[in-house]
Amino acid sequence: MSPLLPPVPLVGDDVLVPCVDGEQREYLSADSAASTAALPAVLEAVESFVPWYSSVHRGAGYKSQRATRAFEAAREAVLRFAGRQGTDDVAIFCRNATEAVNHLAYCLRLSPDDVVVTTVVEHHANLLPWARAASCRYVECSPEGTFTAAAVEEALGAPPRPRLLAVTAASNVTGWVPPLDELVSAAHARGVPVLVDAAQLAPHRPLPKEADFVAWSGHKMYAPFGTGVLIGPRQAFTEGDPFLVGGGAVDLVTLDEVIWTGVPEREEAGSPNVVGAVALAAAIEQFEAMGWPALRAHDRELARALRAGIAAVPGVRLLGPALDVETLPVATFSVDGMPHGLVAARLAAEHAIGVRHGCFCAHPYLARLLGLGPAEMEHHRAAARAGDRAAMPGAVRASFGVNASLASVERFCRALAQVTSGEPPPVRYVQDPATGDFCPSPSAAPWVATNRPHPASCSPG
Ligand SMILES: Cc1ncc(COP(=O)(O)O)c(C=O)c1O
């Protein structure tokens, strides 16, 4: 059965990249969970806006007025996308989802005595801000990387009452989608507000309307121009000082006093990324045109084919929930006897396929999925402290979006089967112990020379 949505091409989909056999091949991004290329309509919106680009909220000129209107129209679009039109909720533009969560962690004025309930499934973006600002009560996961609503309810019900439930809407590692509606209801029943990290969910399913706070990014939903969003009730941002302080956030400054301006501008100090906001609004229009039912059907087909295809490759272990559990088109796996970095390097250099490897900014989750015990983790901790990344734990992740078809998944699975077949690779690969990454040996230039930015790591956490 083919996906209901015809694949939607993205800018750059037809780009050819060099492989170690000297051939150029069409690049296949199997890494949309990390970041996505632009939808053509997004690029067009950016190109038609750029001649009108000017300062936002800071100029009397015609172009400034027009740029300000575009920025505020984008704010309306993100509120609509999050199902908040007609409410008193506000949208605050941030750099990305990470900044959005840090922003909220600041505005909640938490202290080390406050408890935040979160889970071991989280991306570091929804883990580290809470661990720094408060005391975290972690919901554990099963060996398949899932948790139940009952486990979250137990954590919510334990004393002292938590200040927040901070939970992902979808895992960036396994594509697993927690029972979000149940979690939000359970938290609200106990008077606990909820932040949903929707960075992965946003390009796949509607954002949760009932969550108090939602954070996500444009660059994972085909608007790679650098904006993120934090949505929440206006009154959550009216007390105390803003997260960032500076120009644009104030009504009056003397050397003795600051009168902060109204929300959301008080939370957006400095010149905003208006191009990023325009791009995100254009992407939102495209999502509205495609419609969630078609997107979900497309994702379901891709996810099923991807996970079944990977699980069928000999020597490959798919991590995460059972094959009959519906996930996003995101799949993470390990390969018997082959380092994750080598699998990723061979897919790139021999097959022109881009994947991510490592721990995907979710170290506690990966440790659980890989079944690493305390002794193994202590060993890896010692190596990390010594700057040796040669044997860091990890896995390989393949993820797809609207531009993918079943043919993309088949191409990926064929390449994976070839790389893991036991046949010797066509070139020698060498590992850089400082990053853990593998590269075709220098004799395979020009692939190395043109593509590998040494010594930047492909997989920092
Ligand atoms: C679930 C999840 N949350 C948060 C983030 C952080 O997003 P950003 O890079 O936009 O800050 C990511 C990025 O991969 C993610 O997958």
The ligand as an SDF file (V2000), in Angstrom:
LIG
                    3D

 16 16  0  0  0  0  0  0  0  0999 V2000
   12.3520   15.8740   21.2690 C   0  0  0  0  0  0  0  0  0  0  0  0
   13.2620   17.0430   21.0420 C   0  0  0  0  0  0  0  0  0  0  0  0
   13.2080   18.0680   21.8830 N   0  0  0  0  0  0  0  0  0  0  0  0
   13.9770   19.1490   21.7350 C   0  0  0  0  0  0  0  0  0  0  0  0
   14.8850   19.2290   20.7080 C   0  0  0  0  0  0  0  0  0  0  0  0
   15.7410   20.4340   20.5880 C   0  0  0  0  0  0  0  0  0  0  0  0
   15.3620   21.1560   19.4610 O   0  0  0  0  0  0  0  0  0  0  0  0
   16.2300   22.3780   18.9580 P   0  0  0  0  0  0  0  0  0  0  0  0
   17.4360   21.7940   18.3260 O   0  0  0  0  0  0  0  0  0  0  0  0
   15.3400   23.0530   17.9860 O   0  0  0  0  0  0  0  0  0  0  0  0
   16.5410   23.2120   20.1100 O   0  0  0  0  0  0  0  0  0  0  0  0
   14.9840   18.1790   19.7980 C   0  0  0  0  0  0  0  0  0  0  0  0
   15.9750   18.2260   18.7020 C   0  0  0  0  0  0  0  0  0  0  0  0
   16.3900   17.2340   18.1760 O   0  0  0  0  0  0  0  0  0  0  0  0
   14.1440   17.0670   19.9660 C   0  0  0  0  0  0  0  0  0  0  0  0
   14.1870   16.0340   19.1110 O   0  0  0  0  0  0  0  0  0  0  0  0
  1  2  1  0
  2  3  1  0
  2 15  2  0
  3  4  2  0
  4  5  1  0
  5  6  1  0
  5 12  2  0
  6  7  1  0
  7  8  1  0
  8  9  2  0
  8 10  1  0
  8 11  1  0
 12 13  1  0
 12 15  1  0
 13 14  2  0
 15 16  1  0
M  END
$$$$
